[in-house]
Amino acid sequence: MNTEGGLKVRAMQEIKFFWVTAIYLWLFLGSFTIYRRLIVAESGQAYLHYGIALIEALVIAKVIVLGRIFGFSRHFEDKPLIFPVLYKSLLFGILVILFGIVEHLVEGWTHHKGVVGGLADLGGLGIDEFGARMLILVVALVPFFAFGEIVRVLGAREVAAMYFSKRAALREIGRSAS
């Protein structure tokens, strides 16, 4: 019975983490979608791919949650915070790339283009755009994981108090911790 309650709590934590991650990534990637629309509009063309940022955010959040569940991100947690932050940002950037490649392979296979057809679709993106997307993703993940590491080290209540409490209450928390 105790295990079942623990699993429910863990599942709820992972669901919350998924949605926080997805919303953060959607806002970040969505801002680039708006920027791209503005750039394309200067050439007189229309850009109507607004839903892509949401879909990418959901997929990337799923990859991050799965990596977290399987424990891929637990290295360097006893080191200074910069190490786990950079490690997690690069690790999940690479995992998202690998997941994207597998996704294109499966898509090519399911649309009867074959594995090579899926890779051709991926190759059509261009190495420059692919590299730029990877760079943007890793840069987006740095503050996300930095905040997560601060919460892990200081505790969720303390970090929430820092952001949402008055300064006097925050000083009181600091005194009681000393």
Secondary structure, DSSP 8 states (H G I E B T S, - for coil): -HHHHHHHHHHHHHHHHHHHHHHHHHHHHHHHHHHHHHHHHHTT-----HHHHHHHHHHHHHHHHHHHHTTTT-TTTTS-THHHHHHHHHHHHHHHHHHHHHHHHHHHHHTTSHHHHHHHHHHTT-HHHHHHHHHHHHHHHHHHHHHHHHHHHH-HHHHHHHHHS-HHHHHHHHHHH-
